[in-house]
Structures are given as C-alpha cells and as structure tokens.
Amino acid sequence: MRRLSGALALMLAMLLAVPAAAESRWPEQGWRVMPTSLAYPELLGALREAVKAEGMFVVTEAGPTEAAANRGITLPGNRVVGVFRNDYAVRILRLSVPAMIEAPMRFYVTEQGDGTGTLAWKTPSHLLAPYLDEADDELATIADELDTRFAAIAARVLEAAP
C-alpha cells in the first residue's frame, strides 16, 4: 500500500509538470494528461492491466486507427477506453438518471510522433459536476471515489514505464 501511495504522489507531481507542448493541445479544465515513455501498444496493455488491478472493468474500446488503416490511411495510434463498474452505475442511477450519460468514463490513449503514448482523461468529478445540484451529496462522494480510482489506475500505468 505504501508503494501505491508513493506512486500516486509521483503521478500527481508529473501531472503538474506536463510539458508545455502537451498543455497547449489539451483543454485545462477537468483534464489530466500524462505523457509516458511507454510505446503506444505497451501503454494500452499497461492501462488494461491497471484497470483490472484497480477493480474496474474495460467496458468499451474505440479508435479510428485500425479502421483507417483498412482504408489505406495511416493515423497515429488513437484509442478511447471506457472504464466503469456496475456498482457505480447502480449508485449513480439512484441519484441521477441523467448523470449516467457520463458512463463509462474514459481514458484516451494517443501515440506521439516518437512512438510513445500519452494517457489522458477527464476526471470523474468534472464529468459529474453538472449533476451535483440535482443529486444529494452522495454523488459528490462517488465522484471523489472515482477520481481516486482513476488516479490509481494512472499511477499503476506509470509504474509500468521503464
């Protein structure tokens, strides 16, 4: 447990030190962006493993790269990975039916020009913020829990980097 806490601290420090080039491409509000030294396919594998290790599930995956390649178009790696768990869905639905449009919550994996991957996501608290006024305080608690889980997933991904 102590190692994970250190990893979370490292991840937070890295998120605050995102290179200027990455910052200019990503909206600031609600986003976390984590450039990695992992190659794009390795980052996808590390993300899938981290999601499972944190007790969540990959419930959707989509990206244009492979479909474009089938049409003769080359795109850098690009994948949206939907992550969620049914107990969170049940809890959220009891508080706000409209808030479920935000599930699954997604990680976005992109390939950079040098072949490395970047992991990005909108924080669950940002995604659920529009629904907080209409729900009780439990929705804010769920958002905080999901923020912690998503940060832990990202920390595990960082641990996989050389």
NUFIVEX-808726 format. One record per residue: x, y, z of N, C-alpha, C, CB in turn; residue in one letter. Coordinates in pm, whole numbers, padded with zeros to 5 digits, always signed. Atoms other than C-alpha are relative to their C-alpha. Last residue first. Glycine has a CB too. Layout:
<recs>
XYZXYZXYZXYZa
...
</recs>
This chain:
<recs>
-00141+00026-00035+01086+00196-01773+00065+00119+00069+00080-00035-00125p
-00096-00068+00088+00711+00266-01757+00143-00029+00046-00026+00154-00003a
-00036+00090+00109+00491+00005-01586+00106+00061-00092-00125-00038-00081a
-00090+00103-00054+00485+00206-01262+00047-00095-00108-00070-00078+00110e
-00133-00059-00017+00339+00497-01457+00099-00102+00051-00006+00119+00095l
-00055-00011+00135+00045+00277-01563+00141+00057+00007-00091+00091-00090v
-00046+00135+00037-00009+00189-01197+00058+00000-00142-00117-00101+00010r
-00122+00025-00075-00025+00560-01113+00057-00139-00033-00027+00012+00152a
-00109-00073+00066-00279+00615-01392+00133-00024+00072-00032+00151-00003a
-00024+00069+00128-00503+00343-01248+00117+00067-00070-00128+00002-00090i
-00073+00123-00033-00464+00495-00900+00030-00080-00126-00081-00085+00099a
-00138-00039-00031-00563+00838-01037+00084-00123+00033+00003+00100+00117a
-00064-00034+00127-00872+00681-01197+00145+00044+00022-00080+00112-00071f
-00024+00123+00078-00963+00511-00869+00070+00031-00132-00133-00072-00027r
-00107+00075-00066-00918+00831-00666+00033-00126-00078-00039-00037+00145t
-00124-00076+00022-01126+01037-00910+00118-00078+00056-00008+00141+00065d
-00043+00029+00137-01389+00759-00897+00127+00078-00037-00112+00032-00099l
-00047+00139+00004-01413+00784-00519+00054-00036-00138-00115-00097+00039e
-00131+00003-00067-01435+01163-00541+00059-00141-00001-00013+00051+00145d
-00095-00066+00090-01717+01140-00798+00140-00002+00060-00043+00146-00029a
-00031+00095+00108-01897+00888-00577+00103+00060-00096-00129-00040-00078i
-00082+00105-00061-01875+01125-00281+00042-00102-00105-00077-00070+00116t
-00134-00058-00016-02004+01411-00496+00096-00101+00062-00006+00128+00088a
-00057-00004+00135-02297+01191-00596+00140+00061+00004-00091+00079-00095l
-00059+00130+00032-02361+01112-00228+00062-00002-00140-00105-00110+00013e
-00145-00006-00016-02415+01481-00158+00070-00132-00034+00035+00040+00141d
-00045-00028-00135-02768+01457-00297+00152-00010+00007-00066-00098+00101d
-00016+00126-00075-02850+01497-00661+00041+00033+00143+00106-00093-00069a
+00126+00074+00003-02988+01791-00863+00005-00131+00079-00040-00029-00142e
+00106-00082-00060-02707+02033-00779-00132-00075+00009-00019+00127-00081d
-00009-00005-00146-02442+01765-00839-00114+00079+00063+00132+00060+00041l
+00115+00069-00059-02545+01683-01197-00006+00013+00152+00005-00147-00038y
+00127-00061+00041-02321+01929-01386-00124-00060+00069-00016-00014-00148p
+00030-00132-00057-02021+01821-01174-00134+00059-00045+00111+00096-00036a
+00123+00006-00080-02035+01454-01278-00041+00135+00057+00018-00098+00112l
+00111+00054+00079-01785+01480-01566-00133+00004+00077+00030-00143-00042l
+00033-00098+00103-01552+01709-01372-00122-00047-00080+00121+00023-00095h
+00066-00112-00069-01561+01481-01067-00038+00110-00100+00093+00057+00110s
+00140+00030-00030-01493+01183-01296-00071+00115+00071-00008-00125+00085p
+00023+00054-00134-01176+01349-01417-00148-00029+00021+00051+00099+00107t
+00076-00102-00072-01145+01385-01792-00029-00059+00137-00133+00042-00077k
+00137+00027-00040-00876+01151-01912-00062+00125+00060-00006-00116+00100w
+00077-00118-00040-00537+01142-02079-00139-00044+00041-00006+00105-00116a
+00124+00040-00065-00264+00884-02130-00071+00126+00048+00027-00099+00118l
+00048-00094-00101+00008+00975-02378-00133-00054+00052-00015+00145-00057t
+00142-00024-00020+00195+00712-02574-00027+00101+00108-00069-00128+00032g
+00045+00013-00137+00543+00693-02715-00147+00034+00010+00083+00089+00094t
+00049+00134-00029+00602+00632-03085-00045-00021+00144+00105-00098-00032g
-00114+00087-00030+00823+00938-03139-00041-00142+00036+00080+00060+00113d
-00087+00015+00116+00543+01126-03316+00119-00091+00023+00050+00133-00042g
-00075-00119+00036+00308+01070-03023+00091-00031-00119+00082+00053+00120q
-00139+00025+00038+00050+00794-02995+00064+00130-00045+00010-00107-00112e
-00042-00051+00130-00273+00867-02811+00148-00028-00022-00027+00152-00011t
-00140+00036+00024-00454+00687-02530+00035+00046-00141+00025-00155+00018v
-00031-00025+00140-00778+00843-02404+00149-00023-00018-00041+00146-00044y
-00140-00037+00016-00921+00712-02078+00022+00015-00150+00098-00108+00063f
-00097+00044+00101-01296+00715-02050+00143+00048+00025-00044+00047-00134r
-00096-00110+00002-01582+00718-01807+00123-00050-00075+00037+00049+00146m
-00121+00015-00077-01846+00464-01896+00088+00125-00009+00077-00122-00048p
-00060+00132-00016-02063+00630-01807-00006-00075-00133-00072-00080+00112a
-00146-00013-00013-02117+01006-01848+00070-00135+00016+00033+00088+00119e
-00053-00025+00135-02471+00958-01981+00153+00007+00003-00059+00132-00059i
-00052+00124+00058-02539+00804-01638+00047+00017-00144-00106-00107+00005m
-00145+00010-00021-02567+01155-01492+00059-00126-00064+00032+00000+00149a
-00076-00067+00106-02915+01195-01648+00152-00015+00014-00035+00146-00002p
+00009+00074+00126-03060+00924-01417+00081+00071-00110-00149-00016-00043v
+00022-00086+00116-02935+01100-01106+00000-00085-00127+00109+00110-00009s
-00012-00142-00034-02913+00966-00750-00035+00092-00117+00141+00029+00046l
+00089-00029-00113-03028+00604-00777-00003+00149+00034+00042-00080+00124r
+00140+00000+00048-02868+00588-01121-00099+00031+00111-00034-00134-00063l
+00024-00126+00071-02532+00689-00971-00145+00008-00047+00097+00014-00121i
+00000-00112-00095-02534+00409-00714-00033+00132-00068+00136+00010+00069r
+00120+00010-00084-02639+00147-00969-00007+00118+00096-00001-00134+00078v
+00117-00032+00083-02375+00259-01220-00128-00001+00084-00012-00100-00117a
+00003-00145+00015-02106+00262-00950-00121+00042-00084+00130+00051-00066y
+00045-00056-00128-02196-00096-00859-00001+00153-00004+00089-00049+00114d
+00144-00003-00017-02179-00188-01228-00045+00059+00133-00054-00136-00013n
+00037+00117-00080-01816-00091-01282-00147+00013+00036+00089-00011+00129r
+00105-00021-00099-01659+00151-01527-00022-00129+00076-00131+00048-00066f
-00025+00073-00123-01388+00210-01784-00115+00027+00097+00137+00040+00063v
+00105-00025-00099-01428+00316-02145+00017-00092+00119-00139-00019-00062g
+00025+00119-00080-01101+00309-02341-00101+00036+00109+00132-00056+00061v
+00079-00041-00116-01067+00562-02623-00041-00128+00072-00127+00087-00043v
+00098+00093-00056-00788+00468-02862-00069+00063+00120+00066-00133+00041r
+00102-00083-00063-00560+00658-03100-00110-00092+00050-00057+00108-00100n
+00086+00075-00090-00242+00523-03252-00092+00092+00078+00083-00083+00095g
-00067+00042-00123-00107+00762-03517-00100-00078+00086+00057+00122+00078p
+00020-00092-00112-00304+00758-03840+00086-00046+00117-00150+00008+00040l
-00085+00020-00117-00221+00596-04173-00025+00110+00101+00149-00003-00040t
-00036-00127-00065-00500+00580-04429+00082-00030+00125-00127+00085+00035i
-00124-00050+00056-00524+00281-04663+00046+00132+00057-00015+00013-00146g
+00035-00083+00116-00893+00212-04590+00124+00061-00064-00096+00111+00042r
+00071+00086+00094-00812-00078-04357-00041+00075-00126-00123-00059+00066n
-00102+00082+00066-00559+00155-04193-00065-00094-00102+00080-00082+00103a
-00062-00085+00103-00844+00399-04120+00105-00080-00077+00064+00125+00065a
+00097-00014+00108-01035+00123-03939+00057+00086-00113-00131+00062+00053a
+00007+00126+00074-00724+00037-03735-00098+00009-00117-00042-00114+00093e
-00127+00038+00062-00652+00395-03630-00012-00124-00087+00104-00022+00107t
+00004-00003+00146-01007+00524-03572+00121-00061-00069-00015+00141-00046p
-00104-00085+00054-01046+00423-03210+00001-00009-00151+00136-00038+00057g
+00024-00048+00136-01295+00254-02986+00116+00088-00042-00135+00077-00008a
-00123-00049+00064-01288+00049-02670-00037+00044-00140+00113-00110-00002e
+00005-00039+00141-01574-00022-02432+00140+00036-00046-00098+00119-00022t
+00132+00036+00052-01633-00195-02097-00021+00043-00145-00108+00062+00086v
+00006-00063+00131-01280-00207-01958-00131-00047-00061+00127-00037-00091v
+00011+00081+00121-01351-00307-01599+00008+00088-00124-00131-00080+00000f
+00093-00058+00097-01259-00172-01256+00000-00089-00124+00039+00149-00036m
+00136+00048-00022-01105-00349-00958-00105+00063-00090-00038+00024+00140g
+00073-00094-00086-00785-00144-00951-00148-00037+00015+00013+00141-00055e
-00062+00003-00133-00578-00436-01084-00071+00093+00098+00147+00040-00010a
+00037+00126-00067-00820-00472-01378+00055-00003+00143+00054-00122-00080k
+00146-00006-00022-00783-00107-01478-00044-00124+00077-00077+00010-00136v
+00022-00088-00114-00405-00131-01431-00149+00011+00033+00058+00139-00028a
-00042+00070-00122-00380-00432-01663-00029+00084+00124+00150-00034-00006e
+00095+00110-00022-00582-00260-01937+00032-00076+00128+00002-00096-00120r
+00127-00057-00044-00375+00057-01898-00100-00112+00029-00057+00096-00106l
-00016-00040-00139-00046-00133-01915-00129+00059+00056+00114+00102+00014a
-00007+00122-00083-00157-00304-02235+00011+00033+00148+00118-00086-00042g
+00133+00062+00002-00263+00025-02396-00003-00124+00088-00041-00035-00143l
+00085-00083-00084+00064+00187-02285-00141-00058+00005-00003+00146-00051l
-00032+00034-00139+00263-00100-02433-00088+00078+00097+00148+00027+00029e
+00062+00130-00031+00085-00054-02768+00028-00044+00145+00052-00107-00097p
+00147+00000+00005+00164+00323-02764-00061-00137+00032-00046+00045-00137y
+00048+00001+00138+00529+00283-02663-00152-00013+00004+00065-00117-00084a
+00046+00126+00058+00583+00366-02298-00038+00018-00147-00119-00055+00080l
-00110+00051+00082+00787+00673-02203-00037-00134-00064+00127-00017+00084s
-00075+00112-00057+00471+00842-02082+00118-00034-00090-00091-00123+00018t
-00091+00058+00098+00289+01173-02133+00079-00113+00067+00097+00109-00058p
-00121+00064-00049+00019+01211-01868+00083-00057-00115-00035-00111+00101m
-00076+00045+00116-00272+01445-01927+00135-00049+00049+00016+00114-00106v
-00131+00040-00049-00541+01509-01666+00071-00061-00121-00009-00103+00122r
-00087+00100+00063-00841+01702-01792+00123-00029+00084+00043+00048-00138w
+00050+00135-00014-01117+01879-01598+00087-00110-00056-00129-00009-00062g
+00103+00027-00098-01040+02227-01720-00046-00145-00004-00117+00092-00022q
-00045+00009-00138-00711+02255-01900-00107-00053+00093+00046+00135+00048e
+00069-00098-00084-00810+02173-02256+00044-00017+00145-00155-00015-00012p
+00108+00054-00082-00540+01968-02423-00069+00112+00076+00054-00107+00098w
+00090+00083+00079-00310+02062-02710-00124-00043+00076+00073-00121-00050r
+00063-00083+00102-00134+02355-02543-00099-00079-00084+00106+00061-00089s
+00101-00088-00058-00069+02151-02229-00074+00078-00109+00064+00098+00100e
+00119+00080-00029+00108+01878-02424-00111+00088+00055+00033-00112+00100a
+00058+00044+00127+00351+02125-02577-00127-00080+00024+00101-00083-00080a
+00079-00107+00059+00409+02294-02241-00068-00043-00130+00087+00122-00025a
-00072-00090+00091+00527+01971-02084-00094+00100-00067+00073-00081-00106p
+00023+00038+00139+00309+01832-01804+00073+00099-00091-00153-00003-00033v
-00116-00038+00079+00466+01918-01467-00014-00042-00146+00125-00059+00059a
-00020-00143-00016+00152+01920-01255+00113+00051-00088+00029+00033+00146l
+00114-00068+00062+00057+01580-01388+00014+00151+00010-00131-00045+00064l
-00017+00001+00146+00404+01453-01310-00114+00073-00069+00008-00144-00052m
-00111-00091+00033+00377+01563-00945+00020+00007-00151+00130-00046+00069a
+00049-00137-00018+00035+01399-00917+00108+00101-00035-00047+00022+00143l
+00090-00033+00109+00172+01078-01065-00051+00143+00011-00118-00097-00002m
-00079-00019+00121+00464+01074-00825-00088+00040-00117+00079-00127-00034l
-00068-00128-00016+00232+01123-00528+00084+00032-00123+00089-00001+00126a
+00101-00105+00017+00009+00842-00654+00064+00138+00013-00113-00016+00103l
+00029-00010+00143+00314+00622-00698-00104+00108-00027-00048-00135-00055a
-00112-00070+00062+00424+00694-00343-00022+00019-00149+00129-00076+00023g
+00009-00139-00045+00079+00599-00217+00112+00081-00060+00003+00008+00153s
+00103-00066+00079+00095+00285-00432-00015+00145+00040-00133-00073+00015l
-00052-00022+00135+00426+00186-00276-00102+00073-00087+00039-00133-00064r
-00089-00115-00006+00286+00233+00077+00056+00033-00138+00115-00025+00098r
+00083-00120+00000+00000+00000+00000+00087+00126+00000-00094+00000+00121m
</recs>
